[in-house]
């Protein structure tokens, strides 16, 4: 036969309760019996709140009581209305089941493999190779601006859904696009050379 | 002395004890929920105090008393607390009365003791005086004999 749970004589210290009471500037003198009564009322209140929150926890088939369960309990019971501000920032519960009682920020993180350097395609991007090929400094500056906007594109993606935590999506590799030179071209040497060939020479150099 | 912020929290040990008592064996509680319960307790104290203060102000009194707290509980829709709180108040008053009587008894005993000590002292002094008088008389007699 299991042993009965030990009955504690929980008693909050009246001096501490009086200190808390007197943080309210409107409160003047307090009779000696008042903190003692409030101490007992506090025990009854906590017992009541915990019992009702426990019912919510058990109705969700969960084994651990969370702030979400407390929030639901506070919103269901009219007598706990004064605690609504306390749980205003707590996220609402999602669907049923025990797995849903994590507090939101501890879900499985989805994203890149470690060591991918924060780039979508992993390793070096295609554009970093192109920098060596590009002829002029201004072209490199243009590219660096492009990579900045690349970062913005990454952040502006919608947040990943928690339903498929292990999926890794790879965007297709971006095709190589040659950049037009922004500097004025040097005067063409006299001769029957086509302008297309000049451009190609620029990139080769 | 400036108050520290942790002085305005209720003791974690007592809150943990109440949680342990209220929850059934299979159910645990997260750290965040435990912290929320502690804050809820402090909010309850302030809310009850504020309601009780309203009743004191209605009665044009500057001191909060037990009846204000009981009225506040009814206003807060915790009517079921009133009976156990009245019992707690009676128990507290009995305890205080017992302490008062004990201290009065102690005081009486102390007074009795000091009285008896004073009587003993005065008796001793009387005896000393008698002895001195006898010695003086003996000396006088001896002097007369010498003469």
Boltz contact constraints between the chains, C-beta under 6 A:
constraints:
  - contact:
      token1: [A, 8]
      token2: [B, 17]
      max_distance: 6.0
  - contact:
      token1: [A, 8]
      token2: [B, 21]
      max_distance: 6.0
  - contact:
      token1: [A, 10]
      token2: [B, 14]
      max_distance: 6.0
  - contact:
      token1: [A, 10]
      token2: [B, 17]
      max_distance: 6.0
  - contact:
      token1: [A, 10]
      token2: [B, 18]
      max_distance: 6.0
  - contact:
      token1: [A, 12]
      token2: [B, 10]
      max_distance: 6.0
  - contact:
      token1: [A, 12]
      token2: [B, 14]
      max_distance: 6.0
  - contact:
      token1: [A, 17]
      token2: [B, 45]
      max_distance: 6.0
  - contact:
      token1: [A, 20]
      token2: [B, 8]
      max_distance: 6.0
  - contact:
      token1: [A, 20]
      token2: [B, 42]
      max_distance: 6.0
  - contact:
      token1: [A, 20]
      token2: [B, 45]
      max_distance: 6.0
  - contact:
      token1: [A, 21]
      token2: [B, 49]
      max_distance: 6.0
  - contact:
      token1: [A, 24]
      token2: [B, 49]
      max_distance: 6.0
  - contact:
      token1: [A, 26]
      token2: [B, 53]
      max_distance: 6.0
  - contact:
      token1: [A, 27]
      token2: [B, 53]
      max_distance: 6.0
  - contact:
      token1: [A, 28]
      token2: [B, 62]
      max_distance: 6.0
  - contact:
      token1: [A, 29]
      token2: [B, 63]
      max_distance: 6.0
  - contact:
      token1: [A, 30]
      token2: [B, 64]
      max_distance: 6.0
  - contact:
      token1: [A, 31]
      token2: [B, 63]
      max_distance: 6.0
  - contact:
      token1: [A, 31]
      token2: [B, 65]
      max_distance: 6.0
  - contact:
      token1: [A, 33]
      token2: [B, 66]
      max_distance: 6.0
  - contact:
      token1: [A, 33]
      token2: [B, 92]
      max_distance: 6.0
  - contact:
      token1: [A, 34]
      token2: [B, 64]
      max_distance: 6.0
  - contact:
      token1: [A, 34]
      token2: [B, 69]
      max_distance: 6.0
  - contact:
      token1: [A, 36]
      token2: [B, 92]
      max_distance: 6.0
  - contact:
      token1: [A, 37]
      token2: [B, 66]
      max_distance: 6.0
  - contact:
      token1: [A, 37]
      token2: [B, 69]
      max_distance: 6.0
  - contact:
      token1: [A, 37]
      token2: [B, 85]
      max_distance: 6.0
  - contact:
      token1: [A, 37]
      token2: [B, 89]
      max_distance: 6.0
  - contact:
      token1: [A, 38]
      token2: [B, 45]
      max_distance: 6.0
  - contact:
      token1: [A, 38]
      token2: [B, 48]
      max_distance: 6.0
  - contact:
      token1: [A, 40]
      token2: [B, 85]
      max_distance: 6.0
  - contact:
      token1: [A, 40]
      token2: [B, 88]
      max_distance: 6.0
  - contact:
      token1: [A, 41]
      token2: [B, 81]
      max_distance: 6.0
  - contact:
      token1: [A, 41]
      token2: [B, 85]
      max_distance: 6.0
  - contact:
      token1: [A, 42]
      token2: [B, 41]
      max_distance: 6.0
  - contact:
      token1: [A, 44]
      token2: [B, 81]
      max_distance: 6.0
  - contact:
      token1: [A, 45]
      token2: [B, 44]
      max_distance: 6.0
  - contact:
      token1: [A, 46]
      token2: [B, 18]
      max_distance: 6.0
  - contact:
      token1: [A, 47]
      token2: [B, 22]
      max_distance: 6.0
  - contact:
      token1: [A, 50]
      token2: [B, 22]
      max_distance: 6.0
  - contact:
      token1: [A, 54]
      token2: [B, 23]
      max_distance: 6.0
  - contact:
      token1: [A, 54]
      token2: [B, 27]
      max_distance: 6.0
  - contact:
      token1: [A, 57]
      token2: [B, 27]
      max_distance: 6.0
  - contact:
      token1: [A, 64]
      token2: [B, 28]
      max_distance: 6.0
  - contact:
      token1: [A, 64]
      token2: [B, 30]
      max_distance: 6.0
  - contact:
      token1: [A, 65]
      token2: [B, 29]
      max_distance: 6.0
  - contact:
      token1: [A, 65]
      token2: [B, 33]
      max_distance: 6.0
  - contact:
      token1: [A, 66]
      token2: [B, 30]
      max_distance: 6.0
  - contact:
      token1: [A, 66]
      token2: [B, 33]
      max_distance: 6.0
  - contact:
      token1: [A, 67]
      token2: [B, 32]
      max_distance: 6.0
  - contact:
      token1: [A, 67]
      token2: [B, 33]
      max_distance: 6.0
  - contact:
      token1: [A, 67]
      token2: [B, 36]
      max_distance: 6.0
  - contact:
      token1: [A, 70]
      token2: [B, 33]
      max_distance: 6.0
  - contact:
      token1: [A, 70]
      token2: [B, 36]
      max_distance: 6.0
  - contact:
      token1: [A, 79]
      token2: [B, 77]
      max_distance: 6.0
  - contact:
      token1: [A, 82]
      token2: [B, 47]
      max_distance: 6.0
  - contact:
      token1: [A, 83]
      token2: [B, 40]
      max_distance: 6.0
  - contact:
      token1: [A, 86]
      token2: [B, 39]
      max_distance: 6.0
  - contact:
      token1: [A, 86]
      token2: [B, 40]
      max_distance: 6.0
